[in-house]
Structures are given as structure tokens and as C-alpha cells.
């Protein structure tokens, strides 16, 4: 299966509820690299790179998030492969 990257913007009640850390844990448990960061407008921006099947699994999870999150919308774009080495949050 091919390697892909997904760039996502997640909106709703997703800051201050461990969304980024939970995304990191989910991604790392699936072997996906990338990053997650809070944006000034209240959204969380996420990059996921790895094997297509597991990247899509983590991308599907973004719609749910951790228990205290209320995800309203996730916009996703598929990008060219980027060889990221880990998953970071900022």
C-alpha cells in the first residue's frame, strides 16, 4: 500500500480538551508520523503521514476525538508524501 499525507483542520470544541495529545497517542499507536497544533481561531491543524490504511484510520478518528471534544467539522486534503520522522504537538 502507498504512503500518503493528510492535512486536516478540525473545528468545534477541540482546544483545552486534550485533542492534540490524544491525536498524538492515536497516531503513534498506529505508526503514523506528523504533527498537531492549535490555531488562533480555535481550530486544530493536523498533518498525518504514513501508510495509507493507517493514516485513514487516524483521519477517521479525528471526527470523534477524545471524550471531552465536540468535533463539528473536519476538512481534509491529501498531500504529497513527506518523510516525517515522529509526531509532535505545538
Order of alpha helices (4+ residues) and beta strands (2+ residues): beta-alpha-beta-beta-alpha-beta-beta
